Amino acid sequence: MTQPDMLPRAVETVLTDYLERLDAERVPSLHGLYLVGSVALDDFRAGASDIDFVAVMDSEPSSGLRERLAQVHAGLTEAGGPHLDGPYLTVEVLRRVPTDYASVPFSLEGRFRDGEVCREVNPAVWRCLARHGRTVLGPPPSKLGIADDGEVLRAYQVGNLRTYWSRWIEQAETALAAKAPGDDASATALAWGVLGVARIICALETDRVVSKSGGGRHALAEHPGRWHPVIREALAAHEGAMERVPVETVREGLAYMRAAIATATGQTAACNDRT
C-alpha cells in the first residue's frame, strides 16, 4: 500500500483493515485505489466524516466477486469506524465524461450496493479525483486519463442547485414551519445545507474543488456581510461546536441558500450585490 502523506489515524486504520479483508476474501488486486472527498480536501473530521474512495478494477466484477466485496464492506461496518464509501469502476469508465448517474457496484453508508444507481458517478467526483485524489494503490490519478470536462461539470453543478438543493430547502422550510416559537433545530442540518451550497457556489465562481469548510471560507470572503453570521454558525456546527441551533438561525441559513442559488443560476444578483 502506498502511504499517502499525513492521513488521519482513523483513515489509516480503516484502510489497513479494508486491504486485509480484500486479501482474506481473495479479491483480485485493484488497479488503483484513491481517496476523494473530505480526506482528499483536508476536511476530514474524526467521528463525523466518512472516507470516500474510488476503486479502479481491471474488469467489471463478476457476481461472485461482488458477493465477496459485500462481505468485505459488511465486515468493515461490523468493526466500526468511519464508513468507507465509493464506487468500483474500470478505468474505461473514468475515461468517459459522466453525463448521468450509472449503475455500478458501490458502498454507501457502510453497505455494499449492487444493481442500484450510484450518484458518485458524476463530474464533480471525476474533477476531485483528477485534481486532488490521494493514491493508496496504483498509478497516480494523472496517469488514468480521467475525463474531466469543465462545461459538463458546470452544468451538473447548476442542475444540482436547481434540483437537489432547491428541494432540500423546501423540505427544510416545511419542517421548520411545524416548530413552535423558541424551538431549536439540528446544527448538522444547518452546516450540511449552508456549506453544501457554498462549496458549489465556490466551484462555479472559481473553478476550484473545495471542501465544505473551504466553501464556507469562500462565502465569508466573497458574499455580503449580511450572510456572514449564519455562515460562521454553519462553519462552527461543521466543526462540532454545537448540536442544536435556534430555528431562526436555520431560517437565515435557508435564506442565504436561496439567494446564493438564485445568483448562481442567473435568477438574480442578490447574493453578491455589495451595494
C-alpha angles and dihedrals in degrees: 000000000000111000108230110210118268102349115179112260092243090055093048091050094052094044092051091049091047095052092047090051092049088055093046091052090047093239109172115253114279118243087223143345120203136179120224134163121045095351093053092044096047094245100110113139117195111235094019111047129074122220109247119203143172114213117199118205130190091235139002108286118254121235089261092051091048089055090053091049088051089055090050093054093042089055092049091051092049090050091056130222129105117338114257103219134176148093133288109225142162119241088247089065091053090052091060122077106246107232095168139016113274140209106249131139111274145154122238127177089353096305125109112233127201127181093016130113111262114216090196089076093090140115093257092060090045090053093047091049093047095048105027110012113139114220119230097162134006135012121339116271090253088069096054099075093233113194099236107175116179097198093050090047093051092050090049093051094048089048090050090054092048096047118023098027097040090052090046090055092049092050091048091050090051091051092048092050088066092055120106121232109281095023120135132221141209115294088200090060090050092053094043093053104038096041095038090059093039093057091053091048089051091051091050093047099043108019088235129131109231139171125244089266090049090051090052092050090050090051091052090051099043111024127077120280091245089077098043098092094055092042089053090049090052092050091049091050090049089055090052097251093138140009100204133036133184115276089240090060091057091046089054089049091054090049090053091049092051092049093047093048092047090052094046094048094047098251096118143346093228099117097054098034104119097179 
